[in-house]
Amino acid sequence: MVRRKVLFLTNIPSPYKIDYLNELGKYCDLKVVFEKSADSSRPDSWKNSIRGDLDFEYTVLNGLSIDAKFYGDDQGYAPDDKAFSPSVIKHINRKYDVIIVGNPCTPTGIIAILYMQMKKIAYCIQSEGGFPGSGKDLKKN
């Protein structure tokens, strides 16, 4: 049986996400690209959560943090898990059978999606924990 080559784009290596990616990596050749290394608003236990034997390869980009207020988040909690990492483009190519965008609402995810649309590269979106927006502009989608 030929194992599928999968590229998974996501924001940060949170502990629960590492567990999820390890499980996924058992069924495919998985490469993960994180847009930044950590979210400074999370507990220390979330930092350096990539450890032990992994069932996937990974790269951590040096993303420029984006203020949550850019997204209209004025509810007090301002996560630092979104970044602008245009270097994500160099990781996207046609050698993957499947490309999954797990960060479709971050600047990095948006750059990746726009690039793949321009180059007619197929991709899937995986998302969790988001709230639907009005859909009236890029920031509210």
Backbone bond lengths (Angstrom), bond angles and torsions (degrees), N, CA, C in turn:
res aa  C-N    CA-C-N  psi(-1)  N-CA   C-N-CA  omega(-1)  CA-C   N-CA-C  phi
1 M - - - 1.443 - - 1.538 109.33 -
2 V 1.300 116.53 130.67 1.461 122.46 179.20 1.531 108.73 -83.63
3 R 1.321 114.99 128.00 1.466 119.13 178.06 1.523 109.80 -82.64
4 R 1.296 116.20 134.54 1.463 121.52 177.97 1.524 110.63 -70.57
5 K 1.324 114.81 144.83 1.463 120.91 175.39 1.522 107.18 -95.69
6 V 1.322 115.93 122.06 1.461 121.82 -174.04 1.532 110.09 -123.80
7 L 1.333 115.71 133.47 1.459 122.61 172.57 1.523 106.92 -108.39
8 F 1.321 116.38 127.52 1.461 122.17 -179.88 1.520 108.00 -119.90
9 L 1.328 117.15 117.98 1.466 123.08 178.48 1.519 108.20 -101.05
10 T 1.336 116.91 130.69 1.461 120.20 -179.35 1.522 110.42 -151.93
11 N 1.333 116.50 173.31 1.463 119.07 -173.34 1.525 113.62 -82.70
12 I 1.330 119.19 -66.71 1.468 120.76 -176.33 1.525 110.46 -131.20
13 P 1.329 116.82 157.06 1.466 120.46 178.46 1.534 111.96 -84.14
14 S 1.321 116.73 73.28 1.461 120.07 177.60 1.530 108.97 -73.80
15 P 1.332 118.28 153.11 1.472 120.60 -175.88 1.531 113.87 -55.06
16 Y 1.335 117.48 -45.11 1.467 118.91 -179.06 1.527 111.64 -65.70
17 K 1.337 116.39 -32.19 1.459 119.85 179.69 1.528 110.96 -71.64
18 I 1.334 116.99 -36.40 1.469 120.66 177.02 1.527 109.25 -61.58
19 D 1.330 117.31 -43.19 1.474 120.76 177.49 1.532 110.90 -60.07
20 Y 1.319 116.00 -45.19 1.467 121.90 179.52 1.536 110.61 -61.55
21 L 1.331 116.36 -46.26 1.466 120.64 -178.36 1.528 111.40 -67.24
22 N 1.327 117.31 -36.08 1.460 120.49 175.74 1.526 110.79 -61.03
23 E 1.306 116.49 -41.69 1.474 119.59 178.73 1.525 110.44 -66.63
24 L 1.326 117.47 -45.40 1.461 121.21 178.38 1.523 110.91 -60.26
25 G 1.324 116.57 -39.46 1.456 121.69 -178.19 1.525 114.21 -64.89
26 K 1.324 117.25 -15.04 1.468 120.95 176.41 1.525 111.70 -72.35
27 Y 1.340 116.64 -18.51 1.461 121.44 -173.15 1.524 114.13 -112.72
28 C 1.330 117.07 -0.48 1.464 120.60 -178.42 1.521 108.85 -158.47
29 D 1.334 116.08 170.03 1.464 121.25 170.60 1.520 106.24 -87.31
30 L 1.315 115.79 101.91 1.459 121.87 -169.96 1.522 111.73 -104.23
31 K 1.330 115.29 129.46 1.472 123.53 171.89 1.521 105.86 -117.80
32 V 1.334 116.91 127.68 1.453 122.17 -179.30 1.526 108.83 -114.84
33 V 1.328 115.84 136.46 1.459 121.73 175.19 1.526 107.20 -119.34
34 F 1.345 115.24 114.09 1.467 121.69 176.26 1.520 107.68 -93.44
35 E 1.337 116.88 138.26 1.461 118.43 -178.17 1.519 113.14 -78.75
36 K 1.321 118.30 -19.40 1.464 121.93 173.73 1.517 109.39 -157.94
37 S 1.324 117.52 167.64 1.461 120.68 -170.94 1.523 114.55 -82.85
38 A 1.332 118.59 -27.42 1.465 119.47 -175.96 1.523 110.71 -163.44
39 D 1.314 114.83 168.58 1.459 124.33 175.11 1.528 105.78 -111.63
40 S 1.320 117.71 112.86 1.465 120.79 -175.05 1.519 113.45 -64.64
41 S 1.334 118.16 -15.97 1.464 120.54 179.96 1.536 112.19 -86.93
42 R 1.323 117.69 -4.67 1.467 121.86 -179.25 1.530 110.75 -91.65
43 P 1.340 117.02 162.22 1.474 119.71 178.27 1.528 111.79 -62.34
44 D 1.316 115.51 157.46 1.462 120.65 -179.97 1.524 112.43 -56.73
45 S 1.329 117.38 -29.02 1.467 120.33 -179.74 1.532 111.83 -62.59
46 W 1.327 116.93 -19.01 1.464 120.86 179.12 1.525 111.41 -84.27
47 K 1.319 116.72 -17.64 1.459 119.54 -179.87 1.522 108.96 -82.97
48 N 1.291 117.15 144.15 1.466 122.47 -178.14 1.529 111.97 57.42
49 S 1.321 116.39 40.48 1.471 120.15 -178.37 1.525 112.47 -81.04
50 I 1.331 117.27 -3.36 1.462 120.28 176.68 1.527 107.07 -90.48
51 R 1.316 116.09 103.67 1.461 119.98 179.76 1.524 109.40 -156.63
52 G 1.312 114.17 164.30 1.459 119.36 179.75 1.516 111.38 79.47
53 D 1.319 115.22 -171.02 1.454 121.24 177.84 1.519 109.49 -73.32
54 L 1.317 115.58 129.23 1.462 120.67 -179.39 1.521 109.89 -114.54
55 D 1.307 115.95 146.96 1.461 121.69 176.68 1.523 110.87 -99.62
56 F 1.329 116.48 28.50 1.464 121.58 177.80 1.518 109.56 -156.23
57 E 1.346 115.26 157.59 1.464 122.69 170.59 1.520 107.10 -90.05
58 Y 1.322 116.83 155.70 1.460 117.32 176.99 1.524 111.73 -150.29
59 T 1.321 113.78 159.33 1.460 124.00 173.57 1.517 106.72 -134.64
60 V 1.324 116.36 139.40 1.467 121.05 174.33 1.521 107.71 -112.36
61 L 1.320 116.39 119.68 1.463 121.79 178.71 1.526 109.58 -80.32
62 N 1.296 116.81 159.57 1.466 121.64 175.60 1.521 108.79 -94.14
63 G 1.321 115.28 73.45 1.451 119.75 -176.33 1.517 113.44 -74.79
64 L 1.313 115.12 144.53 1.457 122.59 175.08 1.529 107.26 -84.16
65 S 1.324 117.33 118.41 1.469 121.08 -177.87 1.519 111.13 -59.53
66 I 1.313 114.80 141.83 1.459 121.73 178.98 1.526 108.24 -114.89
67 D 1.318 116.77 127.67 1.454 122.52 -179.44 1.527 110.30 -61.80
68 A 1.320 116.45 134.95 1.468 121.39 -179.24 1.528 112.15 -61.92
69 K 1.320 117.87 -23.42 1.469 120.07 178.47 1.524 111.13 -63.96
70 F 1.328 116.79 -25.28 1.468 121.54 175.42 1.529 109.83 -57.68
71 Y 1.329 115.76 -29.87 1.465 121.89 -178.49 1.516 112.32 -93.19
72 G 1.325 117.49 5.69 1.450 120.12 179.86 1.517 112.55 81.22
73 D 1.343 118.19 17.72 1.455 121.67 179.89 1.520 108.50 -83.82
74 D 1.322 116.00 98.05 1.464 119.88 179.19 1.521 110.43 -118.17
75 Q 1.333 116.43 27.52 1.462 121.06 -177.69 1.522 112.00 -92.45
76 G 1.328 118.28 10.60 1.449 120.89 177.43 1.517 113.19 100.27
77 Y 1.316 117.53 -45.88 1.462 120.55 -179.58 1.518 108.99 -82.94
78 A 1.307 116.83 122.97 1.460 120.29 -177.64 1.525 109.76 -124.14
79 P 1.326 118.45 87.85 1.464 119.39 179.20 1.525 111.21 -64.41
80 D 1.299 113.86 149.11 1.460 121.50 -178.99 1.530 108.69 -110.22
81 D 1.309 116.56 45.51 1.466 120.23 -174.07 1.520 113.55 -108.36
82 K 1.326 117.11 6.66 1.467 120.62 -179.10 1.523 108.94 -111.75
83 A 1.329 114.80 144.16 1.462 117.81 -177.32 1.524 111.03 -145.50
84 F 1.306 113.77 161.03 1.456 123.18 173.13 1.524 105.89 -104.23
85 S 1.324 116.31 108.10 1.466 122.67 -177.08 1.525 109.68 -133.64
86 P 1.331 118.08 79.24 1.462 119.90 -178.32 1.525 113.35 -62.38
87 S 1.326 117.90 -18.30 1.472 119.90 179.20 1.526 112.39 -66.94
88 V 1.332 117.51 -5.94 1.467 120.23 176.30 1.528 110.33 -58.16
89 I 1.322 117.01 -29.24 1.466 121.54 -176.03 1.523 111.75 -59.47
90 K 1.326 117.48 -36.89 1.466 118.64 -177.88 1.530 112.61 -68.07
91 H 1.321 117.43 -13.85 1.468 121.05 178.71 1.532 112.31 -91.98
92 I 1.308 116.29 -11.96 1.469 120.70 -177.52 1.518 108.92 -93.40
93 N 1.309 116.42 121.32 1.461 120.44 174.60 1.521 109.17 -156.01
94 R 1.284 115.92 178.14 1.461 121.12 -173.12 1.531 113.72 -86.07
95 K 1.318 118.18 7.42 1.457 118.35 179.96 1.532 112.17 -78.43
96 Y 1.328 116.81 -6.68 1.461 121.13 178.84 1.513 110.58 -94.13
97 D 1.321 115.69 142.11 1.464 120.45 174.87 1.522 110.53 -75.74
98 V 1.328 115.75 -33.05 1.462 121.57 -178.39 1.530 108.21 -140.45
99 I 1.331 116.29 135.87 1.464 121.75 171.78 1.518 106.64 -119.09
100 I 1.331 115.36 125.55 1.466 121.44 -179.51 1.521 108.27 -113.68
101 V 1.322 116.28 126.51 1.458 121.87 177.43 1.523 106.84 -101.50
102 G 1.334 115.83 106.20 1.459 121.28 179.94 1.513 112.36 -95.90
103 N 1.316 117.19 5.43 1.465 122.96 -179.98 1.532 110.12 -132.27
104 P 1.338 118.13 53.01 1.467 119.41 -171.94 1.524 115.23 -68.75
105 C 1.324 118.25 -11.64 1.465 120.36 -176.79 1.523 113.60 -110.05
106 T 1.328 117.25 6.90 1.461 119.48 176.07 1.529 108.14 -95.86
107 P 1.318 117.69 159.78 1.465 118.25 177.21 1.534 112.25 -55.39
108 T 1.317 117.67 -39.02 1.464 121.11 178.70 1.521 111.24 -64.30
109 G 1.315 116.71 -45.01 1.468 120.46 178.40 1.518 111.54 -63.19
110 I 1.317 116.41 -39.97 1.467 120.56 179.56 1.530 110.17 -65.23
111 I 1.335 116.92 -42.51 1.469 120.99 176.80 1.533 109.72 -59.36
112 A 1.335 116.49 -45.93 1.459 120.99 -178.94 1.531 111.15 -61.06
113 I 1.315 116.45 -45.48 1.470 121.03 -179.12 1.530 110.70 -64.03
114 L 1.326 117.05 -46.47 1.472 119.69 179.66 1.522 111.07 -61.31
115 Y 1.323 116.87 -41.75 1.459 121.06 178.52 1.541 110.65 -61.72
116 M 1.327 116.32 -47.08 1.470 119.14 -179.17 1.525 111.74 -65.76
117 Q 1.316 117.27 -34.78 1.467 119.46 175.65 1.524 110.67 -64.80
118 M 1.330 117.37 -43.26 1.468 120.76 179.13 1.525 111.49 -62.98
119 K 1.329 116.64 -39.11 1.465 121.77 -177.16 1.528 112.91 -91.04
120 K 1.333 116.00 3.11 1.469 121.85 179.97 1.531 111.84 55.99
121 I 1.331 115.65 44.46 1.456 122.91 176.03 1.528 107.35 -99.23
122 A 1.304 116.76 124.84 1.471 121.06 -179.16 1.527 110.23 -70.21
123 Y 1.323 116.09 145.91 1.459 121.72 178.50 1.527 109.32 -151.99
124 C 1.328 115.73 164.02 1.466 123.15 175.55 1.527 107.06 -120.68
125 I 1.321 115.99 155.60 1.456 120.78 175.61 1.518 108.80 -113.04
126 Q 1.324 116.11 132.24 1.457 123.19 174.00 1.513 105.66 -122.38
127 S 1.304 117.08 130.72 1.459 119.62 -178.65 1.510 109.59 -144.80
128 E 1.332 115.33 150.82 1.446 120.37 177.87 1.512 109.57 -150.01
129 G 1.299 116.36 145.40 1.449 121.49 174.54 1.511 115.73 74.95
130 G 1.312 118.63 10.37 1.459 120.31 -178.76 1.508 112.34 -91.41
131 F 1.301 115.18 165.44 1.448 122.01 176.45 1.520 108.47 -119.57
132 P 1.322 118.08 132.96 1.468 119.29 -177.51 1.520 111.20 -65.41
133 G 1.323 114.62 143.69 1.458 120.71 178.59 1.519 110.69 -101.51
134 S 1.296 115.01 -171.53 1.457 120.44 -178.48 1.522 112.05 -77.28
135 G 1.360 117.02 -23.14 1.450 120.50 -178.32 1.504 113.89 77.81
136 K 1.344 117.27 10.60 1.464 120.63 -176.01 1.523 113.78 -85.94
137 D 1.317 117.68 -20.17 1.458 119.44 176.69 1.517 109.13 -154.64
138 L 1.327 117.11 173.87 1.450 122.57 -174.87 1.532 112.28 -58.12
139 K 1.325 117.35 -39.33 1.457 120.98 -178.15 1.524 112.07 -71.76
140 K 1.308 118.72 -24.40 1.469 121.13 -173.67 1.518 113.58 -99.08
141 N 1.324 118.35 -2.51 1.465 121.70 -178.75 1.508 111.29 -75.30
